[in-house]
Amino acid sequence: MRLISAFLLSVCIVSISLSSAGLGDDWPTDRADAARSGYTAEAPHEQPALAWQYRATHPPRSAWPTRRRLVYDRAFRVVAADGRVYFGSSADDKVYALDARTGQVLWTFFADGPIRFAPVVWQDNLFVVSDDGFLYCLDTTSGTLRWKLRGGPRDDMLLGNDRMVSRWPARGGPVVADGVLYFAAGLWPSEGIYIYALDPKTGNVLWCNDTAGGIEMDQPHGGARAKSGVSAQGHFAAAGQTLLVPTGRAVPAAFNRKNGKLRYFHLQANRARGGSEIAVIDGHFFNQGEVFSLKTGEFEAALGLQVAAHPKWIVASMLNRPNMVQAVDRRRLLVEKDSVDRKGRPIKIHVRAPVAWKTKLPLKTIHSLIVAADRVVAGGEGGWVMLDVDSGGILHTEKLDGTVHSLAVAGGRLYASTDRGVISCYDRATGVSPNIVTQPNANPTDQAVDPAMEKAADEIVRQSGVTEGYCVDLGCGQGDLALALARKTKLHLYAVDSDPVNVRAAREKLDAAGLYGVRVTVHQADPAEVPYADYVADLVVSGRSVAEGNEVFAHKTADHLLRPWGGVARWGQPGRMKQITRGPLPGAGRWTHQYADAGNTLCSSDRNVAGGLQMLWFRDTDFFMPNRHGRGPAPLVDQGRMFAEGVDALRAVNAYNGRTLWEYPLKGVLKPYHQEHLMGTAGTQSNFCLGEGRVFLHDGKMCLVLDAATGRRLATIQPPTRPDGKPSVWGYIAYYDGLLYGTLANTKYHVQYRFLRSDMRELYTESIGLFAVDPTTGKVVWTHTPKHSIRHNAIAIGAGRVHLIDRPPALIDTPAFSPKTRKGRDTLKKDGKPEHPPGRLVALDAKTGEPLWRSDKTIFGTLLALNTEHNVLLSAYQATRFRLDSEVGGRMAAHRASDGQPMWDIEADYESRPLLIDRTIYAQPGAWDLMTGRKLAFDFKRSYGCGTLSSSQRMLLFRSATLGYRDLDGPTETFNYGGIRPGCWINVIPAGGIVVMADAASWCTCSYLNQATIALQPR
């Protein structure tokens, strides 16, 4: 942490400051005051009537629309002071000032990114933070910029939540207390979090805590520890000498307001608690429906998601009753009660006081709550309701379309803001029709475009063929080319120009067309040094080159912006344009099967992923993924695309910028995985794979062949019938050298769930037959029937061969076996350990299915992995957490893959699925030589994590509390990318020169700070 200077803060009682803005005619900050108490002594009119309504061209665009704990930007949060209403837009990136009497726009101000938090009014200054990473100080009367401060160390920008934002977005909502302004920038702890105290008059930094993101600390799960500290995501609250910083999905962190030092952040103690909303009342703070001690941060009681203060009462919504509101005596929120400890000894405990009153509201849910004098105002889905604070009696009900997420009272007026971008003002009834304010001329076709730019846009679209995705315009001038392209395509455009006059003109033109922010955004930057992240653009153009010729095109910038595998740059004057198309990244690898390839190496061929990792893009998970304990299929990556399978669909994503390319609906395809069994693909293997521009996905009954680029169905393949003539169920799947391989699942064999009770009847781990199919014709090329059974994990294909272990299924893994009830006694050895009969190792010709060799020498393994370069077939166990009982571990062996000759057989202590990198076997906690089985000098440790490892040629990736990695070329230590956790099996994939992590933490209530789909790149 760097302390720039010290300053004195007045000591105040830890409560609502009744001398604060809450007593005046203003509502200068979100929820009235620095404590976010939601209280004002100003009363709204007794019979409020709609005076005016402001309707934005575009509704709010929430950063995390599916995250219930991150709701700070579901509506335009309003503040009001001196006869003006202020708010910022997450859609068009502007700050608005409205006339409080009429709703008319007085002025606007463009930021460089979405504005997600309420402004703060202090004296004649308006403070606003943006996803562009800046804090802005504006003149409240004119909107003129007085000063601004960048929160992060550089101007880096990347795609976050489908918008171009700073690497350090300012998501610490500003607060002013005792003449000091606080805010923060930074979302991902490992990138750096910057928490500031400023002089609001000058913007001078009083202190900056820039170390809180890198703290090594306990994470939500017991035993989980990582270098992953505080994030900043939510409106700050200040009370007494404490600054409360919301950390996203977790509980707030408390800092000393005087010097910025961290006081407490009880992440692990509050494993499943937390959220972005805070209110401080007396010596307590309220967060996500629960009450904590402000002094210690310790949990005290549960109350309700929405809360507001009153001098006599604390008013709150009710947990598990989404349309009920209640009141508790503020003076005795917690009362003492007799109880006993675990040993039966009498003790005193504190519990929440009895409810004074509770009222059911005519709303579906409550999403906002304030108290104004003696009135309670509750907003929610369908409108808002006013109640008497002493009795809970309903005084007034108002219906609105949408959900009210923001309420304010100032000057006797009540303001309600909804998720549809509508701000409604209620004043005393006058009999005059309300004033409806809309933005005029929001039509792209009404704006004139330079004919040369119109002609250039036609040629770009026709010759490049790129009509969707992200486009960057280098040297946009006054925005004509960007506007023309937006009209003709579905592109999202980012335009840059070094001239501030051009930038302003372009913004105004695109805003008038109704496109600004939602389709086109303009930034001031030198086209030769655009601070955007690598690979963001599907298309790069240049308005300046259209006007001035090919020579002015910024080639170096285009090189780093274009995405691999098809990014197009086209520049110059119409009729003389030049074009390039980017190919694959040299050294980038693929991940085409559950365990990287058909040989189960768990290692991609990628040689680029190494060193440290930094964010490339992130986005909310708007895709129904199976429960993380269901261990669904790993995402696959090839040719610049990531494929992720959800419960009801398969989605293809541009791996380099996160854009959804297509979805193929498959209702319930992963329903068996959407449970708590902690088995899933750890036993079944995956149900889809990639090969030669196609996706092969089966639902048990049939296999779909989809075009990887478009998602178009090319064919449907049925599995062959069972030997007994009955319909079969497709089990294992792989693609290799022109053929599609599958198995006939043994539908009578089921393993026992490993965690919580689950239905395992459609999770097949063994098969009674193997087959190869021509994926073009659907014709079965050959079949193979084993003597016993084929475990799906024990099939490895490569070097022209299919290798498998033919072995009896393990009865010990099934629900039928239970030593306690004497079932399955015949499977026990004399020492009481389970018996799993050995099998035989078989190699078949991959093209014909003909047997090539067989080994019967004590084949003990439950999995196979093949290294074709060194001609080694590894037999081992999947000795991981929540393993099947047959996965006894402690041993591994190698055979020569070409003829089955034994190479070595060793005892080995390992706790993960082994992976193969060149001639080395890696398995936690060590490494072994693939050719000899010799133990190598390698020590590998990680913190909590029930998943297994994945790797590139130069890096191991895994869960170590948060996302962990080990650079095989660098320091011998485990590093973390903090603030987010991987899933419970494999979802961190190093391929394409980057690391992608499709969200596999769905349904996890543990308070990791963020939950998202992300991509990281080497630093």
GITA-V302693 format. One record per run of one state. SS is the DSSP state (h for helix, s for strand, l for the rest). FROM is the first residue (numbers start at 0). TO is the last residue. Records with the same first field share a line. If there is no record, write none. Layout:
SS = FROM-TO + FROM-TO
//
This chain:
l = 0-0 + 2-19 + 23-25 + 27-37 + 40-46 + 55-77 + 81-82 + 88-92 + 99-103 + 110-118 + 122-123 + 129-132 + 139-143 + 150-155 + 160-161 + 166-170 + 177-178 + 185-187 + 191-192 + 199-203 + 209-210 + 214-214 + 218-223 + 227-231 + 235-235 + 239-240 + 245-245 + 247-251 + 256-260 + 264-266 + 270-276 + 281-282 + 287-288 + 293-297 + 302-305 + 309-311 + 318-319 + 332-332 + 340-344 + 352-353 + 360-364 + 372-373 + 388-392 + 410-411 + 418-420 + 428-433 + 438-442 + 446-449 + 464-468 + 474-478 + 488-490 + 497-498 + 512-514 + 516-518 + 524-525 + 529-530 + 532-535 + 537-537 + 541-541 + 548-548 + 552-553 + 562-566 + 571-576 + 581-589 + 591-591 + 593-594 + 596-601 + 603-611 + 619-626 + 630-634 + 638-639 + 645-647 + 654-658 + 665-669 + 673-679 + 684-686 + 691-692 + 698-700 + 707-711 + 718-728 + 736-737 + 745-764 + 774-778 + 784-788 + 798-799 + 806-809 + 813-816 + 821-821 + 823-823 + 828-832 + 834-837 + 845-849 + 859-861 + 867-870 + 876-876 + 878-889 + 896-900 + 907-911 + 913-913 + 917-918 + 923-924 + 929-933 + 935-948 + 951-953 + 959-961 + 967-973 + 977-986 + 991-992 + 997-1011 + 1018-1018
s = 1-1 + 26-26 + 38-39 + 47-54 + 78-80 + 83-87 + 93-98 + 104-109 + 119-121 + 124-128 + 133-138 + 144-149 + 156-159 + 162-165 + 171-176 + 179-184 + 193-198 + 204-208 + 215-217 + 224-226 + 232-234 + 236-238 + 241-244 + 246-246 + 252-255 + 261-263 + 277-280 + 283-286 + 289-292 + 298-301 + 306-308 + 312-317 + 320-328 + 333-339 + 345-351 + 354-359 + 365-371 + 374-387 + 393-409 + 412-417 + 421-427 + 434-437 + 469-473 + 491-496 + 515-515 + 519-523 + 531-531 + 536-536 + 538-540 + 561-561 + 567-570 + 577-580 + 590-590 + 592-592 + 595-595 + 602-602 + 612-618 + 635-637 + 640-644 + 648-653 + 659-664 + 687-690 + 693-697 + 701-706 + 712-717 + 729-735 + 738-744 + 765-773 + 779-783 + 789-797 + 800-805 + 817-817 + 822-822 + 827-827 + 833-833 + 838-844 + 850-858 + 862-866 + 871-875 + 877-877 + 890-895 + 901-906 + 912-912 + 914-916 + 919-922 + 925-928 + 934-934 + 949-950 + 954-958 + 962-966 + 974-976 + 987-990 + 993-996 + 1012-1017
h = 20-22 + 188-190 + 211-213 + 267-269 + 329-331 + 443-445 + 450-463 + 479-487 + 499-511 + 526-528 + 542-547 + 549-551 + 554-560 + 627-629 + 670-672 + 680-683 + 810-812 + 818-820 + 824-826
//
